[in-house]
Amino acid sequence: MSFLCSWLLFGMIWWLIAFAHGDLDAKGEDFVPCVTDIHSFSSAFLFSIEVQVTIGFGGRMITEECVSAIVILILQNIVGLVINAIMLGCIFMKTAQANRRAETLIFSKHAVITVRNNNLCFMFRLGDLRKSMIISATVHMQVVRKTITSEGEIVPLDQIDIQMDNPVGTNSIFLVSPLIISHVIDKNSPLYDLSAADLQREDIEVIVVLEGVVETTGITTQARTSYLSEEILWGQRFVPTVSEEDGMYAVDYSKFGNTVRVATPSCSARALDEAGGMERFKLHESSSSASLRRRIKPQNSTDL
């Protein structure tokens, strides 16, 4: 429709130029028209197509008789180039389908808070279902929660950035296999005062944004997800999905979102640090387990 409307518009302009100059009337041999061989609107429409798509059948051509015709010729060429550029861009963007590429980037349904390297960590799993790579992939996380400033101002949707501690050490990731993206809950974390009980009461949301460049097209794509407080599992850990078979690594995506329960302090990271850290927690857990075994053994012997 863009091409057809432009041909009709300029065909009408060429017909008006020929009509104003008197090219449509029969003249003598000394008469020089603005455009040769234009006798009706049909011939003006054909000349418009020839100018814009540079077909040039040779029967019609512009002369130097009319300055207005030269100006219209230049204008139509510019308009034709602009329409060509817009149409190519639209077709390229439609066939590239960057949004479809983002659909192959999957996130785990739940996030977890558990212990890793003697620190409480917020973790989720990220994977890519296609063989073509996402170039320069980066992950950004934010916590959205209601906060109260020191002046008493209530910010209902306060956005706080979260620093990541992913497997490669920076925000850039290499999605050759599913990765567990981790955030260490330390004193600089907005989750530092969050305990398992607080997680059930507070209304928080963790937003995750993955950005990267599609390898085949060079177009930037973006995939997003978020985890509400009820979608964050405390004291669980993701099960492994990568296994080695016959010297090759295999990924089992059926276990992508599976988790298992592990021993995790239910207190906040602040309370854990003030109580002596994970070493104190592990010592307490081992002593509690030994005491439980001592209590169970006499009972069993009595029953026997």
N, C-alpha and C positions, 0 to 999 in steps of 0.2 A: 504493500500500500504506500510506503514511503516513496519508492521509486515511481510508482504509477502516478501519484499525486504531483510529484515534482515534474514529471513529463507533461502532464496535463496543464499545470500552471505555466510552465515556460512555453508550451505550445500555444496557449492563449496569448502570451506576451508577444511571441513572434508573429502571430496572426494580426495582433493590434498594430505592431510596427509596420507590417506590410500594408495593412489597410490605411494607416495614417500617411504612409509615403505614396500610396497609389499603386503599389505593386500588383494588386489584384485585378486592375483594369488592363485591358489590352493597350500596349504602347508601341511606339515605333522602335526601329532598330537602334537609335541613339539613346534610348532610355536605359539608365543603369539602376536596377533595383537594389534594395538593401540586402536581400537574400534572393538568389536566383531560383527559379522554378518553384515559387510558392504561389499557388493559385487558389487555395482554399484552406480551411482549418485542418483538413486531413494532411495536406502536405506540410503545414506548419507543425503539426504534431509529430510527423515523421522526422522533420528536421530537428526538433527538440530531442528526440531519442538519439539521433546521430551525433548531436553535439555532446550530450551528457555521457554516453557510453562509448564515444570516439569510434563509432562504426565507420562513418564516412563513405557512403556508397558512391559519392562523386557527382551525382546529379544536382545537388543543392549545395551552395556554398555562400559564405558571407562576402560582401564587397566592402570597399572603403567609402561607400557613398553615405552611410549613416553612422554617426558617432554613437547614437543610442544603441544600435545593434551591436557594436563592438563592446560596449559596457555590459549589455545583457549576456553576450557570449562569455566574457570573463566571469560574471557573476554565476552563471549556470555551471561553469566548470568548477568553481569553488564549492558551490552547493553540492554538486555530484561527488566531489572528493570527501566532503564532510559526511554525507550519507553513507558512502562506502566504508569509511572508518567506523562510524557508529554501528553499522550492520555487522561488520567483522568482529567488533568488540562484543556485541550482544551474543553472536553465535559462539564465540570463543568462551565467554563466561557461562553460557548455557551448557555447552558440551563439557566444560571442565568439571562442573558440579563439585565445587569445593565443599558444599554442605553435605553431599553424599559421602565424601571422604571422611568428614568428621564423624559420620555415623558408625564407621568401622573402628573408631577409638572408643574403647569400653572402659568403664569404671566399675569397681566393686559396688554392690548394692549397699553394703554397710562399711563404715569405718570402725576402727578398733582403737582402744587405748590399752596398752600393755607395756611390759618392761622389755627394753632392748638395751644391751650394754650398760646395765645398772641405772637406766634412766627411764622414767615414764615417757612414752612416746605416743603421739597421735599418728595413725597409719591408715592408708588405703591402698588399694591395688589398681594399677593402670596397665592396659594392654592394647595391642594393635592387631587387628584380625587380618590385615593385608600383608603381602610379602613386600610390596613397595614401601620404602622407608619414608618417615617424616623427618625432614631435614631441620636442624636447629630447633628441635622441640624444647620448649620451656614450660614449666609448671609454676603457677602462682596460686597462693592460697590466702584467703581472708576470712576472718571471723566477723560475723554480723550479730551484734547483741545490743541490748539496751544498757547504757552506761550513764552514770551521774558524775558530772565534773566536780572539782573541788569547790566551785562557786554555787553548787546546787542545781546547775542546769541539767535537764534530762535530755539525753540524745537517744531517741528511740531506735535508730538504725545506725549505730556507730560501726564503721568499717575499719578493721585493724589488720594489718599485714601479718602474715605468719612466715617465719624463716624456715626453710626446708633443710633437711639433712638426708638427701636421697643417696642412692648407691654410688653415684659418681661425684658427690661432694658439692655440686653446684646446682643451679636451677635448670641447666641444660641436661637432657636425658637422651639415652640411646635405646629406642624401643625395639631391640632385637628380640626380646622376650618380655613377658609380663613382669613389671617392676612393682615393688612395694615402696611407695613414697612415704618417708617418715619425717615427722617434726618432733624434735626433742622439747619436751615441756620443761623449760628451765625458768629462771627468774625473769627473763626477758619475754617470756611467752604470755599471750593473753589468757591461756588456759592454766596458768600457774596456780591459781587459787581454786580450781575446779576439782571437786571430789566426785565419787560415784553417786552419792546422794544428791549433790548439787546438779549433776547432769540430768537427773530425772525431774528436777523442779524448774531449772532455768530454761528460758526460751532462747536458744542460740542456734546459729546456722553457720556451717563452714562451707565456703564457696571455693571450688577448685576450677581453675581455668588452664587448659592446655592449648598452647599456640605453637604452630610449626608451619613449615613450607612443604607443600606437596612435591614430591620428587619429580613426577612426570610432567607437571604443568608449571611449577614455580609459583603457584598461587598460595597465599597465606590462608590457612584454615584454622578454625578455633572450635574446640569442644569444651563444654561446660557441664558441671554437675554440682550438687550441693548435698550436704549431710545435716539433717536436723538432729536435735538432741536424742530423739528416739531411734535414730538410725546409727548412732554411735554406740558400739558394744564395748563395755568396760570389762577388762580381764579376759579378753580373747585374742587369738593370734591366727593369722592366715596360714592355711596348710600349704605345703610346697606344690607347685604345679609343673616344675621342670624336672625331668628324670633323664638318666643316661641309659641308652639302649644300643648295644653293639657299637660302641664308640661314637654314637650320635646322640644329640640332645633332643628330647621330645617334650612338647608342651601339652598338658591335659587341661583344656579350657573348661571341662566339666567341673573342675575343682577351683575355678577362678574365684568364686566368692565364698568358699567354704572356710569356716573358722573352727578352732578348738579352744576350749577353756584352759587357761593357765593360771598359776598362782600370781596374783597381782594385788598390791595394796589398794584398798578402797579409799584411802585418804587422798588429799590433794598433794601435788608435788611440793608445795611449800611445807605442808605438815610432814611429809616424808623427809625433806632435807633437815627440818628442825629436830626430827626424831633420830637422826644419825644416818640417814640414807638407806640404800638397798642392802648393804652389808648387815645392818642391824635388823632389817626385816627378815633376811634369810636366816640369820641366827635364831630369831624368835620362831620362825616357821619350823626349823629343824628341832628345836627344843620342844615345841608343841607336839610335833609328830612322835618324838620319843616318849613323851609323857602319855600320849594316847595309846601307844603300843604297850606300855607298862600296865595301864589300866585294863586293857582288853585281855591280856594274857592270863591273869588269875581267874577271870570270869570263865574263860574257856576251859581252864584246867578243872574248875569246880564242876562245870557241866559234864565233863568227861567222867 
